[in-house]
């Protein structure tokens, strides 16, 4: 009886230790902060591609773009005005953020227009940029108002390809 109990106890301890070891051998998937994760993803793709032209790779340019995205998303101030079927977003910030706003809004507006049925224009203003979205129906107006500036900035499945092109030293626009 003692031998059976001892065998069972040893089997339990061994299987428990193996389960803990198996659990500990798993590696996390998240690479950390989102900018670091985006860079890590691109670096993996570049390293996996035997045709990567390393002389053209520019990860710093990708990092700079990701900083612009972060500045606009987390620091910029947005004021919205509606005039009939026109929605204007005034996006402003301090000097550093204003430069990020100009780069992001002026570059994304044509992408937004190409990904929608709306007329979209942007221009530099003091402290940032202005983006005008002209829609053709009440339903479209509701969508633009619901999405707001930040939702509109995500439209168009070009971001991942855009980041890859920047990292490869190519013009994304």
HELIX and SHEET records of a PDB file:
HELIX    1   1 UNK A    2  UNK A   25  1                                  24    
HELIX    2   2 UNK A   34  UNK A   48  1                                  15    
HELIX    3   3 UNK A   59  UNK A   74  1                                  16    
HELIX    4   4 UNK A   95  UNK A  114  1                                  20    
HELIX    5   5 UNK A  138  UNK A  152  1                                  15    
HELIX    6   6 UNK A  159  UNK A  167  1                                   9    
SHEET    1   A 4 UNK A  77  UNK A  83  0                                        
SHEET    2   A 4 UNK A  86  UNK A  92 -1                                        
SHEET    3   A 4 UNK A 128  UNK A 134 -1                                        
SHEET    4   A 4 UNK A 119  UNK A 125 -1                                        
END                                                                             
